């Protein structure tokens, strides 16, 4: 998580209405780091929260699907420790943890972290304040979300530019404490077409965001000429 030019990388998980303690990641996370997290935190947390044969869900990040990590999880599955949920490719935004990240991000930024140390302290505190009923709502919405994706046949990313109407929100509202109050960028292009034009043009660069299409967490768009 980033704020004001400083960042802290953490691992988290939740089950039902309960979260586990944050784990701070030092340095660059690779497959060996993920393997260590699975051994020391993820699997013990799942057993503690849900018991044996709990359903383990994660996205298809290359570190998660490495031979080392997949082999470890497959062994645990054969031992009856857990069951791996099959996760479709190219669909990380379906992961409910993305919504939890967004909620945590808003709570932390509302308190204005001033340093990496302060950010870490706020992360730990705000993580414990996320209500259990909010977590349950995220879980209960998953069948509806998955059905909508299946109905739209959105199983694979499109090679064709997609078009949608979006609402422009004033900068002062986006940057207010009750809304985004955020920073950062991810670099995705925003393409638009003038009413009488024949082609689309790049008019903006999509900024970093909390989750996908959440209330009071709109996308930030930077003008290309500012880079």
N, C-alpha and C positions, 0 to 999 in steps of 0.2 A: 504494500500500500504506500502511495506517495502523497506528500503534501508539502508545499512550500519549498520544493527542491530537495527534500530528504525523503528517504523511503526505508521501509522495513518489510522483509519478506517473511511470511508466516504460513504455517499449515494449520488447517482447522477441519473439523467435521462435526456433524450433528446427527442425531437419530431421534425421531419422534419430537418431543418438546424439549430435548436436552442437548446442550452443547458440551464439548470437552474443552480442556484447557488449550490455549494457544501454544503452538510450538514455533519458536523463532528459528528461522533458517539463516545460517551464516554462510556467506560466500555464494557461489554459483550452484544451483541445484541441478544435479545430473541423475542418471539412473541409479547410481550407488547411493545417493542421498535419499531418493524415493524408496529404495529397498530398505534402508535403515529406518525410515519413517514408518513403513509398513510393519516392520518387526517390532519397533519400540513404542509406536503410538497408535497407528491406525487399527491394527488387528486387536491389540489389547482394549482399545476404546470400544470397538464394535462388540466384543465379548462382554464388556462391562455394561454397555447400554442396552444391548439387545439379546445377549446370550448366544450359545452355540448355534451354528447354521444361520447366522444373520446374513442378510443380503448386502453385499458390498457393491457400491456404485462409484464409478469414476469415469472421466471422459477418456478420449483416445489420444491424449498427449503422448508423444513419442517416448517420453521417459516412463510413462505408465505402462506402455505396451512393449517395453524392451524385453528381451528374452529373459533377463535376470528377474525382473519383477513379475512377468507373466508366469514364469516357472514357479516362483515362490507362491503366488496366489493359487495356481492350479494344484500345487501340493497341499496347500491348506484346504482347498475345496475337497480334494479326495479324502482328506482326514476328517471331514465333517465339521470343520471350524467355521466355514463360511460358504456362501453361494455367490458367485459372480453374476452380476446383472449384465446382460448383453446390451451394449451401448452403440447406437448407430453412428456411422462416421459423419464428420462435418456438422455436428449439432451440439457444440459446447453450451450454447445459450439455453438448452433445455435443462441443464443441470441446475437444480434448485439452490445449490451453494452460490451461484452467481447472484441470486436475489439477496441472499444473506450477506454477501460481500457488499452489495449496494447499501443495505441497511446499516451495516457496520461503518461503512465509509461516511455516510451522512452523520451518524452520531459522533464519530471522531472529529470530523471537520467542523462541526458546530462548536466544538470546544477549543479549536484553534491551536493545534500542536506547534511548538516553537523550535523543536530540535528532534533528532532521531530518537534520543532517549525519552523525551516527552511523548513522542508519537507511540513508542512501544508501550509506555505506561498507560496511555489513553486507550490503545488497542485492547490491552488486557482488561481494563475496567469496562469499556463500552461493550465488549464481547459478552460479559456476564449480565448486561442489562437488556439483551435482546429477549423479548417475552416468548414464552413457550407457545402461546396461542398463535403467534406470528409464524413460528416454525411449522406448526401443524397445518396452517392454511397453505403454506407452500407445498407440503406433501399432498394435501387433498386436491390441489389444483392440477397435479401432474397428469392424472388420467385425461382430464379435459384438454390440457395442452397437447398431449401426445396424439389424441384423437384429431385435434385440429391440424396438426402437422401431417398426419397420415391422410386426412381428407384433402389437404392441399397438395398431396403427393410430393412433399418437400423432403424427400429422403436423400437427395443429392444436391450439391450446389449447382446453380445454373451458370452456363457459359454465356448466357444472353443478359445484357444489361437490363435490370428491373426498374420499373418506374412506380413511384408512389407520391401522393400529395402529402406535404408536411406543413406544420404550422411554424411560423417564425415567431420566436419569443424574444422580447427585448433583453439586452445584455444585463441591465440593472436587476431584472427579475431573476435571470439565470444565476447571477452571482450573489443573490441575497442568501442569508443564512438559512432561511426556511426552504430554499430550493437547493441548487447545486453547490454553490460556494466552492468550486473545485478547480483543478488545473490538470495539465498533462496533455499528451496527444498520442494518437495511434496511427495516423497517416492514411486512413482510408479515403478515397476520393469521393467528393460530392459532384455529381454530374447534373447539369441542367440544360434545358433547351429553350431558347427564345420562341415566342409564339409563331414567328414566321421563318424560323431557322430550320435547316434540314438535318443538322447534326447536333449532338450533345457536346458541351464544353465543360472542362473542369473549372468549377467556380469556388470550390472550397475543399479543405482537408478535414476529414472527420476527426474530432478529438477523442481523447480517452473518455470512457464513460463507466457508470456503475450498472452492470447488468445490461439488459436490453429492453428498451421501451417501458421504463418504469415511471410511475407518477413522480413529477417534480425532479426527474433526472433526465432531462433532454440531452440530445447529442450537442457537443460543442463543434462549431464549424469555424476554422481559421481561413482567412483569405490567402490564396497561394502567393500573392505578391508581397506578403510579409516575410517570406522565407528566402 
